[in-house]
Amino acid sequence: MKLVADFLVGLIAVLHVWILVLEMFLWTKPFGLKTFGQSRETAEASKVLAANQGLYNGFLAAGLAWGLIGGDGAVKLFFVACVLVAGIYGGLTAKRSILYVQALPALLALIALLASR
């Protein structure tokens, strides 16, 4: 079960690096506009906020990687729980698909981490 848990934690870390790239570097580009379903005007007006959000996603990825590299279960649990809370909040307040893209993988990883203890 530890292998499954670590795989899921790694997958979530990669996902958050990708979210960082989307929000910090591709927000106003055609791919970013399509991904987030917004107009160029809206993206331009919100690009500083998006970059800040992307940076926070990068911190989540770094924490998850730290947990994996250090092998510390408590660190992995903490950062996976942070991702789960962020995913639930985002899914309820911003876009429903965040529940499936961010919260669901975090929930599965959290269950796997707890089962591997």
N, C-alpha and C positions, 0 to 999 in steps of 0.2 A: 504493500500500500504506500510505503514511503516513496517508491519510484513514481507511482501515479501522482502523488501529491506534489513531488518536485517537478514533474513534467507540467502539471497544471500551473504551478507557480511560475515556472519559466515561460510558459505560453502567455500568461497574464502580463509578465514583465515585457515581453516582446510587443504585445498588444499596446501597452502604455507608451513604449518608445514610438510606435507607429502613430498613436494619438498625438504625442508630442510633435512629431514631424508634420502631421496634418494641421494642427492648430498653430504652430509657430512659423512654419515655412510655406505651407500650401493653402492657408486660409483664404487668400484673395486670388489664388490661381484657379484655372478652370476645374481641375480635379477637386480642389477643396470646395469650390462653389457647388459643384454637383453633389459631392459627398454630404454636405450639410444643407443642401437645398435652399440656398440663399442667393440673393442678387449681389452683384458687385458692390453696389452702394451700401447695402447692409454689411457686407464683409469689410469694406473699407472703414466704415464707422465703428466696427467692433474689433478690429484687428489687434489692438493693444490688449484688450480684455482676453481675446482668444490666445494670444501669445502667453499671457500670464497663466491662463488655464493649462496651456500646453506644458509650461514649466512645472506646474504642480504634478501633472501626469508623469513627467520625467522623474520627479522626486519619488513618486510611487514605484516606478520601474527600478530606480536605484535601490530603494529599500528592499524590494523583492529580490534583486540580484545579490544584495548584501546578505540576505538571509540564506540564499542558495549557496553562495560562495563560502560563507562562514559556517554553514550547516546548522545555524541556530533556529530551532523550531519556534521559539518565542518571537523572534524578529519576523519570520515568515507569517506567523499567525497575526501579528499586529498589522503588517502591511496588507495582507489579504483582507483582513477585517476593514481596514481603511478603504480599500477598493470596493468592497461590498457596500459600505455605507454611502460612498460617493456614487456608486452605480444605482442604488435605490433612490437616492435623492435626485440624481439626474433623470432617472426614468420617470419619476413622479412629477418633476417640475419643468423639465426641458423637452425631452423626447422619449417616448415610450420604448423605442428600440434599444435605448441604453440599458434597460433592464435585462435584455437578452445578450447584448454584446459585452457588457461590463459586469453587471451584478450576478448573472447566472454562472459564468465561469468562476467568479470569486466564491460564490456559494459552494460550488462543487469542490473547489480547491480547499476551502475551509473544512468541509466535511471530510475530505481525504486527509488533510493534516491532522484533524482531531482523531480520525480512525487509526492513523499511523503512530500515535503516541503510546 
